[in-house]
């Protein structure tokens, strides 16, 4: 089901997620005037969520979509990957249902992918800068969701590694 080499590469991808999570946490804690850092903090959280999802996607399938929103089915390849995940779910042997947790990560990825461009460009048609778009609650929620996605992805990879070692 899951090839050992995929798990090593997935761990590398998850390290990218971890680096983004740590950067977001550091920025959040370090700056008293963090309003000016809100877009950067949220952007790092979005990247953490995206790379957490991509790490699992890679572990399950050996590849991952290049788009930010991983649930978009723009290509036949992506549809076949989603179909593969459904087959994996049916064949899953662990007591813990990681595919359901992966679905949660994908849902959060879909939500936060919409923040990708506003974090960098704001809302140009209205002349609104990125620093004017986000509120304190947005930052706190982004940090919470990034942590949740990273933790879940890390736990799923650990389970996959244990299962792979027992084969």
C-alpha positions in Angstrom: 0.0 0.0 0.0 2.6 2.6 1.1 6.2 2.3 -0.2 9.0 3.0 2.3 10.8 5.4 0.0 7.6 7.5 -0.2 7.5 7.8 3.6 11.1 9.3 3.6 10.2 11.8 1.0 6.9 12.6 2.8 8.9 13.3 6.0 11.0 15.8 4.0 7.9 17.5 2.7 6.5 17.6 6.3 9.8 19.2 7.4 8.9 22.1 5.1 5.5 22.3 6.8 7.2 22.3 10.2 9.6 25.1 9.2 6.7 27.3 8.1 4.8 26.6 11.3 7.9 27.5 13.4 8.4 30.7 11.4 4.7 31.7 11.9 4.9 31.0 15.7 8.2 32.9 16.0 6.8 36.0 14.1 3.6 35.8 16.2 5.5 35.7 19.5 8.4 38.0 18.6 6.7 41.2 17.5 4.6 43.4 19.7 3.3 45.3 16.7 2.4 42.2 14.8 -0.5 43.8 12.8 2.1 44.6 10.1 3.2 40.9 10.2 -0.3 39.4 10.0 -0.1 38.6 6.2 3.3 37.0 6.7 2.1 34.9 9.6 -1.0 33.8 7.8 1.1 33.0 4.7 3.4 30.8 6.6 0.4 29.0 8.2 -1.1 28.5 4.8 2.2 27.0 3.6 2.3 24.7 6.6 -1.2 23.4 6.0 -0.5 23.0 2.3 2.8 21.1 2.8 1.2 18.9 5.5 -1.4 17.9 3.0 1.1 17.4 0.2 3.3 15.2 2.5 0.4 12.8 3.1 -0.7 13.0 -0.5 2.8 11.9 -1.5 2.9 9.2 1.1 -0.3 7.7 -0.2 0.3 8.1 -4.0 3.9 9.0 -4.8 3.1 12.4 -6.1 1.1 15.5 -5.2 -0.8 18.2 -7.1 1.1 21.4 -7.7 -1.9 23.7 -7.1 -2.4 25.4 -3.7 -6.0 24.0 -3.4 -5.4 20.3 -3.5 -9.1 19.4 -3.8 -9.5 21.0 -7.2 -10.0 18.3 -9.8 -8.6 20.2 -12.8 -6.9 17.2 -14.4 -7.5 13.6 -15.0 -4.3 12.8 -13.0 -5.8 14.5 -9.9 -9.0 12.7 -10.3 -7.1 9.4 -10.5 -5.2 10.3 -7.4 -8.5 11.0 -5.5 -9.8 7.7 -6.8 -6.7 6.0 -5.5 -7.3 7.5 -2.1 -10.8 6.1 -2.0 -9.3 2.6 -2.8 -6.7 3.1 0.0 -9.4 3.9 2.4 -11.2 0.7 1.6 -8.0 -1.3 2.1 -6.8 0.4 5.2 -5.7 -2.0 7.9 -5.1 0.3 10.9 -7.7 0.8 13.7 -7.3 4.6 13.4 -9.0 6.1 10.3 -6.2 8.3 8.9 -8.1 8.9 5.6 -10.8 10.8 7.6 -8.0 12.9 9.2 -6.5 13.5 5.8 -9.9 14.7 4.6 -9.9 17.2 7.5 -6.5 18.4 6.4 -7.7 18.8 2.8 -10.8 20.7 4.0 -8.6 23.1 5.9 -6.2 23.4 3.0 -9.1 24.3 0.7 -10.2 27.0 3.1 -6.8 28.5 3.7 -5.8 28.3 0.0 -8.2 31.2 -0.6 -5.9 33.3 1.6 -2.8 32.6 -0.5 -3.0 35.7 -2.8 -4.6 38.2 -0.3 -1.6 37.5 2.0 0.7 38.7 -0.7 -1.3 41.2 -2.7 -4.2 42.3 -0.5 -7.3 43.2 -2.6 -5.8 45.3 -5.4 -9.1 46.3 -7.1 -10.1 48.0 -3.9 -6.6 49.4 -3.1 -6.6 47.4 0.2 -3.1 46.3 1.3 -2.5 42.9 2.8 -1.9 44.4 6.3 -5.4 45.9 6.2 -7.2 42.7 5.3 -6.5 40.4 8.3 -7.6 40.7 11.9 -6.1 39.2 15.1 -8.6 36.4 15.1 -7.6 35.4 11.6 -4.0 35.0 12.7 -4.9 33.1 15.8 -7.1 30.7 13.8 -4.5 30.3 11.1 -1.9 29.3 13.7 -4.3 26.9 15.4 -5.2 25.2 12.0 -1.6 25.0 10.9 -0.7 23.3 14.2 -3.6 20.9 13.9 -2.8 20.0 10.3 0.9 19.5 11.0 0.2 17.3 14.1 -2.4 15.2 12.3 -0.1 14.7 9.3 2.8 13.8 11.5 0.7 11.3 13.4 -0.5 9.7 10.2 3.0 9.4 8.8 4.1 7.8 12.1 1.3 5.3 11.8 2.2 4.6 8.2 5.9 4.1 9.2 4.9 1.6 11.9 2.7 -0.3 9.5 5.4 -0.3 6.9 8.0 -1.6 9.4 5.7 -4.5 10.4 5.3 -5.7 6.8 
